[in-house]
Structures are given as C-alpha cells and as structure tokens.
Amino acid sequence: VANDASRWIGNLTAFVCALWIVILFVFDVITYSRLVQVPFGLVLFGLGLASTILRGISYPWAAAVLLVSIPPFFVGFLRVEQPKLQESKLAADEHVSANQFYKVSGYAFLACGIVVLICWGAWQVIDERWWSEDSRVWLAAQNTDVYRYVYQDFALSYTGHCVPSKKEIDSSIRGSTEARIKAACTTAETVWVVQWSAPLAVCLCNSLCAVCCMAFSRTSLSRTSMSNVTPADRFTDLKFVLKCFVLTLFFAAAGIYCLFYVSGTSVRLASAALCVILVAAAFVFGWVLLEVDQEELWTIIDDAPLSGPMLGVLRSDWVRAAAVGGLNVFIPITAVLDMIRQRVRRCRDPEGSESGGCYTKTGMRIMTEVQTWNWYSILRKVNLLGMLFILMILGSKLTFIFFSWLNATLSAAELDFIAVTGLVFIIGLVMFLCPIVPGTAVYLFAGVVLGAQAQLPDSVGFWLGMGIGAAACSVAKFCACVMQYSIGYYAGMQVKVQQFVQVDKVPTRAMEQILKQPGMKLDKCSILTAGPDFPTSVLCGILKLDIPQMLLGTIPVIFVSIIPQVLVGGLLTKSGDNASMWAGLSTVVTGLAFVVQVSAMLYVAWATMMTVERDGKNLACWRPEHEAVAKLTEREASFVQAFHHVTEWDYLSRVVQGAVLLSSVAFLASGFLVAADYVLSEHICYRKFRITDQIEDSYELGGLDGNALNIVILPMGAATIGLACFGCVLHLIIGMRMNSIAQHHRDASRVNLFFKQANTSVRDKE
C-alpha cells in the first residue's frame, strides 16, 4: 500500500468509516438482531482497519491501537449478549455472574499476553532477530516499498543513506536534500520499529485489559445480578464504581499533562499516547454505562451519605466543564444526530412511546439533566480550563524554543564542561521558578547540553557527563523546592490565599495529612515527585510543612524523573553508527518515564480518596488555625449568595448569555484545533520542534528558518491564538460586569433588609 494513491484512498476510507458510524447510530442497528449487527459490525471493522493500514506510514501506531481495542470491545459485546445467550440454554444451566465473567476474561487476557510474549522471544532466539544492526538491516529490507514511498527522487535504502556513517561518506548529499532524506529515513524507521515491537505492545495491552477485568470483577452493580446482592455489598460496589470514575478522570488529566514534555522528544509518541489515553478512558466509561444499572446506582447514591466526597467530585462544575471541553464539537454533532435518530424512529413506529419529543428517550433524559446545571459557572470554568490548556501548549513550545536557543548559544561559546555545568544549574534554577515550565523540560535541556559537551574531544565522556548532569539537576531541584516553598509560605500568610487553596476543605486536608507523614511513605513521595513542580512546593509552603521532611519525600524524583529524562536528553545527542539505536532507546526511556509519571499521579488520586474515605469525618472538623478562613468565608457569604443569584442562567439577559457562550465557543474552537494538531501527522497549527532542533535550520531540517515566530503555522496557528485571546478578553469583561452586578444586588439587599428590620422595630414599639 506504499504508493501515492494510498494517502487519498486512506482519507476517503476514514471518511466513509465515520459516515458508517453515523448510519449505525441513526438507524439504531444495535437494536436489531445479531444477524444484522454482525455484518454491519464487520463492515465497520473492515473500514477502520483499511483506513489505518492505508495511512499506516503517517500513523504507524493507528492500526495497532485499533487491533488492541477489538478484544475489550468483543468482551463488552459478549457481556451485553450474555443474558440472551443464557435464556436460550436449558434451565439447568447455572447463571454466570459478572464477577465470574470478568475473572475468566481477565485470565484469558493475561494468558494471551504471556503466550504472545513467549512467541516473540522465541522468534528472536530462533531467527536471531534481537534488536541489533543485523535485525535493523533485515527489517529495512522487508520495507523497501516504504522507503520508495517516503522518498521518490531516487532509490533510498537504509544501509546506503540512513546509517550515519554511510550518509557522511556521500558528500553529494547536502542542504535541503539531506534534510528530506533524514526525514524520510526517520519515517520509514518508525514504521519497521513499530512492526518489530508490536508483539510487546500487544502483551502490555493484554496485561492492562487483564488488570481492568480483574478490577471490574469486584463490582456486582450489574443489570443481571442486582437481585442477588445485599445492600452492604451494593454500597461497597457503589464506592468502587465512583472510584473508577474519579480515577479515570485523573488518568486522562494526568496523561494529557505528561504529554506536554513527551512532545519535546517524540511528537509521534505523544500523539500515539494521546489516542491510547482517550481509548482507555472511553472503555472505562463504556463499561460503567453498559454494565452498571444506572437507576439502581443513583438510588444507592442518594441513600449513601459517605459517598458525598466522591460524588461531589463527579457532580462538580469543574468535572462538567472538563466533560464539555473534552467532548467539544461532538456535543452539537451528537445532538443533531439524536434528532435525526428520533425522526427515523418515528418513521419506523409512528405510534411509538418516544414519538412525542424531538429527541430520543435517552436524549431527553440527558437534556433534562443538563437543564439543571449551573451553565454560567460551567462555561466560565470551561474558559479557565481552555486558558490553562492553551497556556500549557504555548508554554511548552516556547520553553523548547528557549532551551534550543540556549543550547546553540552555549555550544557557540566554546566553554569548558565545568562552566557549562554551572550555567545549566543557574538556568535550571531560574526556570524552576516559572510556574508554566515543567521540571521535565529542565532535565531534558540539561541532558541535551551536557550530553553534547561531554562527547567533545578531551571532555569527560558521555556517561560521566550524564551523571554530572543528573547531580546538577538534583541540586537545582532541591534548591528550587526551598525557594518555591518560601513563595508559598509568605503568600500563605494572606487569608485570601489560604481560602483560594481551600485549606479548610476535606481534599486539601487529606493531602496535608499525607504530606505531614514522617519519612518516605509511598503516598507522600508520589505527591512530591509526580505533582507539578511549582504548585506542589508552593502548596507545601502554604500548608507550612516541615522543609527537611518535604525534601526527604522529594528524593525519589532523582530516580523516577531526573535520571531518566537527563538520559533521554543525552541520548538525543548521540551520533555515529549506532545513532538510530540510541534514538530508539531514547524513545523507550521517554515512554517508560511517561508511564511512571502517570502511574504515580494515579496513585496520588487513589491515596487521597482512601484518606478521605478513612478519615473524612475528622478532616471535616473545625480547626482553630483555619478560623480566619472561616470568618472570611462568612463575610463573603452575602456576596457569594448574590453572585449565585444574578448568574442563574435564566436570570441573565440574552446579551450576557450570548457573550458567555461566545467566549466559551472561542476557547472550545481553539482547543479543538490544537488537539487536532497534536493527533494529525500533518501539523496545521504549530510546527514540530524538538528541544534538540535548531532555530536557524530550515523547515526540512526541523528548524524554524531563523525565526522563532515561525513555530506558528499560518493561518490556523494564528487563529488558535486569536480565538484564545478574544475569549480571554471577553471572559474578563463578563467577569467584571457580573461582579459589579452582584455587588449592587448585595448592597440593595442589605438596604432592603435594613428598612425591613426598621419597620419591624417600629411596629413592635407601636
């Protein structure tokens, strides 16, 4: 399929696949018999597989993501069809509970993963296909059509043009031609690296599915087994389902946060990881929707006061805002399709029970629910999340550009290794004090600069240079922690700051209780190592934690973050015959660091929930040190009440409603374009730029053609920034206007209350 037509045919097939999904939804194919569902499903699978294969060179991970998604989807299909299958059996057959079903499925996933891993290892041993130069040459020979497709000027080959030593011998390859060959070699190598490592990915995905199935087997909130479950067990299962919801939300948020630094070393890995995160989150939510009896779930929730903290998270405006931002353009698309679906149902059954409204029964239930939401608050939070998202995207891009410029400047200065190490330490310390700069970018920068310097003649050598770089970053990190702590300590003297971080609320107190543990407890270390660098240390200062204990809990960051990412930066500078091997190892280390970071953040969420569940009553008790915060909250209660009243959606004028919607639409449109730019191989908003690239290089070489502003691709990139700025200005104007109205309403209420009390006093005297 490596030819010119495959790209356009692949795009057309992807469009037909999306159209086929719309047809399946609109015509309610899921309600038909299996004789109809299976052929339609096979067509959908064929279209999806064909589109991923045809676009496999641009998206080498797409087919793998699709294929590993099929087994859990098939398990879900079997679980839905299980009651029908059991009804057709003899009455003597035993009922298969949800616990048994998911346990068996988990064991099957685990067994298949082990078998695939054994076969992969046996293949490497028997055919001697270890990851070596001979194996790479063999893989490249199997993909000659791919090399022919990615570079068509002449017959490109791995051994003749892509091996660094060979490429240096051919002096005719220079300038833009060299850049195009380098890009073509990278694209082709990515394809056959994915081919070689696919069994390992299958094993890891099967293991993940096994873990999920084992976790799902713990709950009995099944549509088919609720009658056999005691109220106590149902309450236990309720808490488990709520934890799954919350952990899934944290998983998606943590994964997206960690992707910002992954994109600095491997854009393809970042886009693949983003798709895996979204698919995994979709499967967890799908399990809850299909497996759990929703009516019974909400009945138990209403009767379970201890589920309040977790339920408060799920029903909070922040979660609803995140859902609106995540679904984005799919909200109006789904609404329109549901209306079409209802019309189709009316045509099929004019006298049906759902013929009264413009939406289906499910659509009407969703509409009824969302009408009770505080849309002013939700849309304002959508704007804030949009600001944060765009700011982090632009911040990561600007950080990589700035570090690239520093790298080039330090290289041109021809300083010795000790001087460069000192400058890296000072620069890293200063960058740590910038809230939008993640520590991972600092570690990558140190690895790139010191890795290149260590490989120069008469220098210290690569591995010693990496050790010195890790030590310098560790010292800078701990110094920065103390400085950030000081910022939080002095800022925390202001009662308004304490109120802002909610020091008197249960979740913050739960984190405080974890952080105040002596020694190196796992939950404490996870918060201090996996949390965002600047906010975490500042929060420690606001909470006035013990500095030595804070630094003690931060020590694991050396092993889980600093050393791996300094090594990644150094490996990116390796050259010679084994450059491709070092680049591949750099990608592997980046992926492992990403997994460790996300896992640690998930554990932080789980540990916090366990602390709230175990000590929630004690954490909610009054504390004398928070009396000032309570008094401030009490003084502001009248304003908060007035603000809630004047910002009720029905109370707002049409102009204000339109302005709020317009500001949110601007952020949603900007965020959608940026997210599409992350996933698409052909970037539409921002150019691909890694921390090792040079600003002065041409676009073909991965540079910015001498101008840092060229990171923005016109017109779409400028449109995302313009939409975000427009939404931000409108957001601020609306906020100031509504604050003014709320203050006026509060003052008017106070005057009315004064005259009412005065009249009551006069009547009492009379």
N, C-alpha and C positions, 0 to 999 in steps of 0.2 A: 504493500500500500504506500510505499515511499515514492510518490510522484507528485507532480504539480496539481493534479485534479483532486488529490485526497483531501486537501485543505478545504476546498469549497464543498465537496461532497460531504465531508465531515460536518461542516457548519449546517448544511441543509438537513443532514440526518439528525443533528441535535435539535434543530427547529421542529422537525416532524415528530421527534420524541416528545418535546414539550407540548406540541399540539395534541399528541395521542394521550398524554396525561390529562389534558383538559377534557378531551372526549370521554375518557373513563370516568372523570368526576361528574361531568354534566349529565351523562346518561345513566348514572348510578349502576355501573357494571358490578360493583361489589354486592349488590342485592340480587344478582342473577345466580343461576345455578353454577356449579363448578364446571360444567361442560362449556359454559360461556366464559367464565372467569379465566380458566387456564389458557385458552388460545389468545385472549386479549393480553393476559399477562406475559405470555411468551413473546408476543409481538413487541410489547414494551421492553422486555429484556433484550430482544434482538436489536432494537433500535438504539438502546443505550449502549450496548456492547459495541455495535458498529460505529457509533459516533466517537466513543473513546478510543477505539483502535485506529480509526481514520485520523484522529487528531493526536495520536499517541506520541508523535515526535515533539509536539509543542507541550503536551501534557502527559509525560510518560507515566505518571502516577495515577492517572484518571481510571484506566482500566483496572488497575489493582484495587483502588478504592471501591469501584463498582462490584468487583467479584467478591471481595471480602464482606460486602454488605449483603450479599444474597443469602448466606446461611442464617444470620439472625432474622432476616425478613421471612425466610422459609419457616423458621421455628415459630415466629409470630403467627404466620398463616396456619400452621398446624394447630397451634393453641386455640385460635379462633374457631377452627373447624372441628376441634376435638369433641365438643358436646354432640354435634351432629353425627360424628362417626360412632360415638358410644350409643346413641339412640338406635342406630341401625344394627347393633350387636344383640346377642342374647341377653336376657335379663340376668343370667347368672354371672356375667362378666363383672368384675369389680370396677368401681369408678376410679379413675386416675386423677388424683388431686393436683393442684397447682404446684405444691411442694415436690411431689414425685416427678411431675413432668419436667420442671426446671432443673432438678437434680440430675435426671438422666441426660437432659440436653447439655448441662454443664460438663458432665463426664465425657460425653461424646465429643464436644468441642476440644476438651483437654487431650483426649486420646488422639484425635485427628491432628492436633498441633504437634504432639510428640512424634507421631508417625511421619509427618512432613519433615520435621527437623532431622529425624534419623535418616530418612531417604536423602535429604540434601547433604548431610555429612557423608553418607555412603557414596554418593555421586562424586563428591570432591576427592574422597580417598581412592576410589576405584579408577576414575578418569584423571586423577591428579589435577583437579580444577580448583585448587586453593587460590586465594587472591594473590596472584603473582604476575610478573610481567608476561610469562607464557600464557597464562589464562586471559590476560587482557588482550594480547595479540589474537588469541583464538576467538574471543568474543567479538572483537572488531572485525575479524574475517567473516563471522556469521552475519554481520550487519553492513555489508558493502553497499546494499541498496540505500541504507540510511545515510551513509557518507555521500553517496551520489546525489541524494535528495537535498541535503543541507548545504552542499557546495557544488555548483553546476558548471563552474568555469573550466575545471579540469578534474581528472580522477583523483579525488582526495583519498588518502589512506592513513591509517593510524601510525604505522611504522615509518612512513615516508614524510609525514607532515605534522603529526600531532605529538610525537615523542620529542621533548625539548631538545635533546642533543642533535636529532636529525634536523629539526627546524633551524637550529643555529648554523648548521653546515650549509644549508641552502641560502646563499647570500642574495638570491633574486627575490626572496620573499621579504618585502619591506612595506611600511606605511599602512595604508588602508587595506591592502591585500592581506597583510599579515594579521590585521585585526579581524577581518572577515574569516580567515582560516582558523584563527584561535576560537572565535565564537562558534564556528561550525564544528570544530573538534569537541568543544565543551558540550554542545547539544547532542552530538552523536554518542559521546561517552556517557552522558546521563542516561540515554536510552538503554545501553547494554549493562550499565551498572544496576539499573532497576531490574533488568532481566536476571542478572546473576543473584541479586539479593531478594528476589520476590518470595522464595520459599521461607526465608527468615521473617519477612513481613507477614506472611500467612500464619506462621507459627505464633507470632506476637498477637495478631488479631484474634486468632482462635483462643489464645490464653485470656485475652481481655473478655471475649464473649463467655468463656467458662466462668470467669470471676463474676460477671454480671448475672449469669444464670443462677449461680450459687447464691448470690445476693437476693435475686427475685424469689428464690425458693423459700425465703424466710417469711414471706407475707402470705396471708390467707384471705386478703380482701378481694377474692375472685368472684366473678359473676356466677360461677358454678358451684361455689363451696361455702357461701356465706351462712347457710343454714346449719352447718356443722361446726361453726366457730363460736366460742364463748365470748361474752363481752370483753373480758380481760384480754383475751388473745387479739380481739379486734382492735382494742386500744393500742396494744403493742405494735400491731401491724400498721396502724394509722401513723404512729410516730416514725416507723421505718419508711413509709411512703413519703411523708413530709421531708424526712432527711434526704431521701433520693432527689426530691425536687430541689431542695436547697443546695445540695452538693452538685447537682447538675448545673445549676446557675453559676455556682462558684467555679466549676470546671470550665465552663465556656468563658467566663470573665478572666480567669487566670490564664487560660490558653491564649486568648487574644492579647492579653498584656505581655506575655512572654514572647509572642511572635514579633514584637517590635525589635527586639535585639537579634532574633534569628534572621530577620530580613537583612541585617547588616552583613551577614556572612554568606547566606544562601537564600536567594529570593524564591527559587523553586521549592526548597524545603519549607519555607514559610507558607507558600500557597497550598502545598500538599497538607501541611499540618492544620491549616485553617479548615480545609474540607473535611479532614478526619474529625476535627472537633465538632463541626456542625452536624456531621452524620451521626456521631456518637450521642450527642445531645438529642437529636431527633429520635433516635431509637429508644432512649430512656423515656422521653415524653410519650412516645407512641405506646410503650409498654404500659404506662400508667393509664392512658386513655382507653386502651383496648382490654386490658386485663382487670383493672380495678372497677368495681361497681361505684360509679360516681355519686349516685344518690345516697347510698349507704355510707360512702366516705364522708360526705358533707354532714350527714346526720350524726356520725360519730364525732366529727369536728365540733359541732355545736354543743355536744354533751361532754366535751373533754377540755376542761379549763387548763390543764397542764400543757396542752398543745399550743397555748397562746403565743409564746415567743416565736416558734417556727411558723405558725400561721400568720403572725404579724409580719414576718419577712415576706411570705408569699403574697399577702394581700396589701403590702405596702405600695405606695405610689412609685417608689423607686423601681421595684420589680416590674410593675405595669409599664413604666416608662421604658425600661430595658426591653420588654417584650414588644412594645410599639416600635422602638428603634431597630430591633433585630428583624422583625417581620417586614418593616419598611413598606416598599411598594406592593408587597404581596397582600397587604390588608385590603386596599381597594380592589385589587385583582380578584381576590377570593370573594369579596362581597358581590362583585358583578357576576362572577361565575355561579355563586349561590342563587342569585336572582334568576339567571338563565336555567339553572337546575330546577328551580321551582316551577318555571314555565313548562319545562319538559315534563315534569311530574303531572302538572295539570292536564297537559295534552294526553298523557297516558291514562290518567284516572281523574276525570273532571269532578267526580263526587268524593274524591279522597278527603281524608281528615285534614290534610295540610293545604287545602286549596284556598284558605281564607286570607293569607298574607302574601307579601311579595318575596319573603324569604322562606326557606325550609324550616322545619321544626327546630333543627339544630341551630340554624342561623338566627331564628327568632330568640332562642334561649340565650345565645351569645349577645345579641343586640339588647335584650332585656338586662343582662348582667352589666354590660358596659355603660348603659344609661345611668346606672347608679354610681359610676366612678366620678371622682373629682377631676374633671378634664383640665381645668386651669392648672391645678397642681401637677398633673401628669405631664401635660405638654411643656410646662416650664422645666420640669426635670428632664424631659426629652432634649430640650435645648441645652441644659447643662451637660448631659451625657454626650451630646453632639460636640459641644465645645471641647470637652475632655478628649474625645476621640480624635478630632481634627488636630488639636494641640499636640497630642502624643505622636500622631503621624508626622506632622511638620517638624516637631521637636526631634524625632529620631532621624529624619532626613538631614536637618541642619546639623545635628550632632555628628553624623558620619562625615558630612562635608567639612565641618570644622576640624575634626580629627584627621581627615585626609590632608587638609592644608597644613596642619601642624606636622604631620609625618613628613611631607615633602620639604617643609621648611627646616626641620631638624636634620633631615638627610643632606640637604644642601649646605648646612652649616659646617659639616665635617668635624663635629665634636667627638671627643673620645667617649667610650662607653659609660664611664662614671658620670660625666657631665650630662649625658643624655638621660641616664637613670635618675639623676637629681631633678632634671626638668620634667620628666614624666611624673615623678612623685608630686611636684608642686602643681602641675597642671591637673593631675587627677584629683588632688585635694580640693582645688578650686572648683572643678566640675562637679564634685560630690555635693557642693553647697547649692547647686542649681536644681530646683525641685523637679524639672522635667527631664533631667539627664539620668538615665538608669545606670547603676553601677556596672552592669554588664558591658556597656559601651566603653567605660573607662578601662576595664580589664582587656577588652579586645584591642583598644588603642595601645595599651602598654605592650601587649603581645606582638602586635604588628611592628611597632617602632623598635623595641628591644630585640625582637627576633631578627629583624633585618640588620641591626647594628652588630649583633652577636656573630653573624655569619661573615662579616667583613674580614679581610686578611689581618692577622695579628690581633684579632679580638678574642673574647673569652670563650667562644664556641656556643653553638645553639642551645644545648641542654642546660649549661650553666647560666646562659642568658635568660632562659625561661625561669629557672629557679630564682634568679635575682629579681626578675620582673614580678613573679608571684609574691616575693617578700616585700618589694616596694609597694605593690598594690595592697597587701595586707596591712602594712603600717599606715598607708594613706586611708584605708577603710576605717581602721580603728580611731585614727585622729579625727576623721570626718564624723564618726559616730558621736564623739565627745562634743564636737562643735555643733552638730545638729541638735544634740541633747540640750546644749546651752540655749540654743534658739528657742526650743520648746519650753525650757524651764522658765525663762524670763517672759515669754509670751503667755505661759500658763498662769502668771500672776494676775492677768486680766480675767475677771469673772466671765466676760463675754466669750473669751477663747475656750474656757472650760465648758461653758454651755454649748458652744459650737461642736466640740468633740463629744458632747453628751457623757461627761464623766459620771453623771448621776443615773445613767441608764444601765440596764442589765447587760447588754452585749459588751459595752466598754468595760464595765466592772469585771466581766468574765475574762476579758483579755488581760486586764490589770492583775487579776488573781493568778493567771497563768504566768505572766511575766515576773511576778514577785517571788516565784518559786526559787529557792537557792539551787546552785549547781547548774548542771547541764541537762535538764529534763527535755525530753524529745519535743513536747508541745511548745515549750518556751523557746528552744533553739529553732524550731520551724518558723515561728513568727519572726524572730530576729534575723534569720537567714533568707527566708523566702519572701518576706514582705518587701514592698517598695522601700528603697533605701532612705530617702529623705523623710517621708511621712512616718515611717516606723520609729526612727530615732527621735524625731520631734515629739511624737506621741509619748515616748518614754520620758522625755523631759517634762511634758505637761503633767504626766502622772507622778513625776518626782520619784522615779525608781532609783535603785542603788546603781551607780555607774560601774563599779567593778563587776557586779553581778550581770549587768547588761552586756559588758564586754566579754564576760565569760560565756554567756549564751550565744554570742556572735561568732565565737571561734570556728564552729563548723562551716561558716561561709568560705573559709580558706579552701576546704576540700571539695565542697559541692558547687562552688561558683567561681572563685578566683583562679585556682589552678586550672580547671578545665577550660575556662574562657581565655586565660592568658595563653594556654597551649593552642587553642583554636587560632588566635591571632597570629602566633608564631608560625604555625603550620601553613597559614596562608602565604607566608613569605618564602617558603621552601622552594628551591628550584633544582634543576638537574634532571637526570634520567628518571628519578622516582617522584617527580613533581605531582603527577596525577595520583599516585598512591597517597602522598601527603595531603593532597586536596580532598581525596575521598575520606581519609582518616579525620580530617578537619570537620567534614560534614557529619560523620558518625558521632564525633565528640559533641558537636553542636546539638544533634538530636538527643543524645543522652542527657546533656545538660538541660535541655528543654523539658524532657520527661521528668527529671529530678525536680526541677523548679515547680512544674505544675503539680506534681505529686505532693510536694511539701506544702504548697498553698492549699491543696485539698485537705491535707491533714490538719492544717490550721483551722479550716472551717469546721471539720469534724470535731476537733478538740474543743473548739469554742461552743459548739452545740451541746457536747457532752457536759461541759462545765455549767452551761445554762440549765440543762435538764437536771443535773445533780444538785446544784446549789442555787437555783433560781430564786427561791424564797428568801434566802439570806442575802443574796445580791440585791434584791429589791428593797431591802430595809433602809430606813433613814440613816444617814451618816452625818455627823456634825461637821466634817470638813467640806461637805457639799451644801451646807446651809445657805451660803451666799448664792450659789447657783439656783437653789430652790426659791429664794427670795426674788432673784432677778426674773425667773420664770413666772412667779406670781405677779410681779409688777407688770410684766408684758402680756399677761393673760388677756386683759381687756383689748389690747391691740390685736393679739392673735385671733381673738373671737371676732372682732370687727373685720379683720382681713379675710377670715374664712367666710364671713357673711357676704362681703362685697365681691368675692371671687367665685361665688357659686355660678356655675355656667349659665343657668337660666337668668341670673341677676345681671350678668354682663350685657352690655349693649352689643348690637350687631357689629359695630366698628371694632370694638375691643376683641370680640370673638374672632373676627376676620384677621386682626393683627396677630393674635396669639397663634392661630392656625398658620398664617403666612410665615411667621418666624420658625415654627416647627417644620413646616414643609421645606424651608430653605436648608435647615440642618439635615433633614432626612435625605433630601436630594444630594447634598454634598457628601454625606456619609455613604450613600449608595454608590456614588461614582468612585469614591475612594476604595470601598470594599471590592467593587468590580475590578478596579485597577490592581488590587492585590491578587485576585484569582486569575485574571486573564494573563496569558503569556505575552500578548501584545499590549504593552502598557499604554494607557490613554490619559493618565493624569500626571504621573511623576516618573521620570526616567530611573531605570535601575542603576543604583550606585552603591557599591560596597565600600567598606572602610579602607580597603587596600587599593581602590581605584584612585586615579589622579585627575584632578580638576582640569589640568591643561590638556589632557588627552582628548582625542576625537571621540565622537559618539560610538564609533565602531570598536574602539578600544575600551569602552566602558566609562569614558570620561565625560566631561561637561563642556568640551570645546572651549575651555579657557574662561568660562563664566559660570559662577555658582548658581546664578538665577536660572540657568538652563535646565536645572533639575525639574522645573515646571514645564510640562508639555502643553503648548497652546493648541486649542482654546480650552480644553476640558480641565486641565490643571488650574488655570486661572479662574475658571468657572467655579470649581470647588472652593477655592479661597474666597472668591467674591460672594458666593452664597453664604458661606460661613460668617463672613464679616457683616453682611446685610442682616442675617439672622441674629447676630450678636448685638448689633446696634438696636434693632427692633426689640430684642429681649430686654435690654437695659431701659429703653424708653417706656415700655409697658410696665416694667417693674417699678420705676419711679412714679409713674402715673397711678398705679394701683396702691402703692404705699401712701401716696398723698390722699387718695380717696378713703383708704382705711383709717388714716389719722383723723380726717374730717368726720367720718362716721363715728369714730370713738369719742371725739370731743362733743359731737352732737348728742350722743347717747348719755354722756356724763351730764350735760346741761339738762337734758330731759329728766334724768334721774334726780338731779338736784331740785328742780322745780316740783317734781312729783313728791319728793320727801318733804319739801317745804309746805306744800299744800296739805299733805297728810298731817304734819305737825300743827298747822293752823286749825284743821278740823278737829284734831284731838283736844286743842285748847278750848275751842268753842263748845 
